[in-house]
């Protein structure tokens, strides 16, 4: 009896394996059978890239599970070009930040940076780079500030900057996450990344899982329950009681203070823009979900930055209030599966920043004078 049961189990496992292998092969031969989002995930639908004589390239991308196709014109350094400037002279403003400044997921015309440029008639250069933190933002500022000679520097912060900065400093040949010292979790992550980019079956399972993780919160708002993201949000990125997060916070604040000093040296104004995560904007609707630790505050990392700026006399603006107010009637300020602003979200950000900069007299600064240290 036991042998017969084992034999049946082996037959089932072998049949399942052959079925999966067959489907995998079939999907690679005829990828049109897969949802378009998975076709992009696996590279079956190639992004169109056009390179012009200046070295700029136009790339097509997709927010896979949201199904949004968008385009980005990039210069030779990977910075996004937003369109023609108002003059051939020095730009009025430099924008430092991550993918929230890069305006991931939307066309250049919808980006809050280009909206400020159109509305003011001044040149705003977008130095936002996805996946970067404050240490990288300072490197970009140091490399370009003297030659650019702007009158305004906008420094955009997002709550994962602490982690980005800590990760950057700990990467070394002796890192516990490199070589023979890598733990099981690191190898599992590598396996996940490989399968995500190569296996149709794995991508299809992930696609189905994401679709079933969507929770309707009322008022048209849909929230995706992603355990890995929720853990990062509640611990990895924001829990300042954790040594790694605290170390990252210190690195971020040092970069911020150095950036303020360098900007002042060249006679430019400096302002920090805090970009809130979607959970903070829609917190009143999603806080009832049974996934949050007791007492969790999605704005605690943002508040740490704002407190630092206040204590050190650095001009700063928190975008949460305007986004939260708009979110009462608009559930579409962020993409559903992606964490970036939609065109509607970019509109709100551009309007709030314009009003803030205008009230502070930062839009009336003279941008005709030559750059140079003071």
Rosetta blueprint (number, residue, H / E / L):
1 X L
2 X H
3 X H
4 X H
5 X H
6 X H
7 X H
8 X H
9 X H
10 X H
11 X H
12 X H
13 X H
14 X H
15 X H
16 X H
17 X H
18 X H
19 X H
20 X H
21 X H
22 X H
23 X H
24 X H
25 X H
26 X H
27 X H
28 X H
29 X H
30 X L
31 X H
32 X H
33 X H
34 X L
35 X L
36 X H
37 X H
38 X H
39 X H
40 X H
41 X H
42 X L
43 X L
44 X L
45 X L
46 X L
47 X L
48 X L
49 X E
50 X E
51 X E
52 X L
53 X L
54 X L
55 X L
56 X L
57 X E
58 X E
59 X E
60 X E
61 X E
62 X E
63 X E
64 X L
65 X L
66 X L
67 X L
68 X E
69 X E
70 X E
71 X E
72 X E
73 X E
74 X E
75 X L
76 X L
77 X L
78 X L
79 X L
80 X E
81 X E
82 X L
83 X L
84 X L
85 X L
86 X L
87 X L
88 X L
89 X L
90 X L
91 X L
92 X L
93 X E
94 X E
95 X E
96 X E
97 X E
98 X L
99 X H
100 X H
101 X H
102 X H
103 X L
104 X L
105 X L
106 X L
107 X L
108 X H
109 X H
110 X H
111 X L
112 X H
113 X H
114 X H
115 X H
116 X H
117 X H
118 X H
119 X H
120 X H
121 X L
122 X L
123 X L
124 X E
125 X E
126 X E
127 X E
128 X E
129 X L
130 X L
131 X L
132 X L
133 X L
134 X H
135 X H
136 X H
137 X H
138 X H
139 X H
140 X H
141 X H
142 X H
143 X H
144 X H
145 X H
146 X H
147 X H
148 X H
149 X L
150 X L
151 X L
152 X E
153 X E
154 X E
155 X E
156 X E
157 X E
158 X L
159 X L
160 X L
161 X H
162 X H
163 X H
164 X H
165 X H
166 X H
167 X H
168 X H
169 X H
170 X H
171 X L
172 X L
173 X L
174 X L
175 X L
176 X L
177 X L
178 X L
179 X H
180 X H
181 X H
182 X L
183 X L
184 X H
185 X H
186 X H
187 X H
188 X H
189 X H
190 X H
191 X H
192 X H
193 X H
194 X H
195 X H
196 X H
197 X H
198 X H
199 X L
200 X H
201 X H
202 X H
203 X H
204 X H
205 X H
206 X H
207 X H
208 X H
209 X H
210 X H
211 X H
212 X H
213 X L
214 X E
215 X E
216 X E
217 X E
218 X E
219 X L
220 X L
221 X E
222 X E
223 X E
224 X E
225 X L
226 X L
227 X H
228 X H
229 X H
230 X H
231 X H
232 X H
233 X H
234 X H
235 X H
236 X H
237 X L
238 X L
239 X L
240 X L
241 X L
242 X L
243 X H
244 X H
245 X H
246 X H
247 X H
248 X H
249 X H
250 X H
251 X H
252 X H
253 X H
254 X H
255 X H
256 X H
257 X H
258 X H
259 X H
260 X H
261 X H
262 X H
263 X H
264 X H
265 X H
266 X L
267 X L
268 X L
269 X E
270 X E
271 X E
272 X E
273 X E
274 X E
275 X L
276 X L
277 X L
278 X H
279 X H
280 X H
281 X H
282 X L
283 X H
284 X H
285 X H
286 X H
287 X L
288 X L
289 X L
290 X L
291 X L
292 X L
293 X L
294 X L
295 X L
296 X L
297 X L
298 X L
299 X L
300 X H
301 X H
302 X H
303 X H
304 X H
305 X H
306 X H
307 X H
308 X H
309 X H
310 X H
311 X H
312 X L
313 X L
314 X L
315 X E
316 X E
317 X E
318 X E
319 X L
320 X H
321 X H
322 X H
323 X H
324 X H
325 X H
326 X H
327 X H
328 X L
329 X L
330 X L
331 X L
332 X L
333 X L
334 X E
335 X L
336 X L
337 X L
338 X L
339 X L
340 X L
341 X E
342 X L
343 X H
344 X H
345 X H
346 X H
347 X H
348 X H
349 X H
350 X H
351 X H
352 X H
353 X H
354 X H
355 X H
356 X H
357 X H
358 X H
359 X H
360 X L
361 X L
362 X L
363 X L
364 X L
365 X L
366 X L
367 X L
368 X L
369 X L
370 X L
371 X L
372 X L
373 X L
374 X L
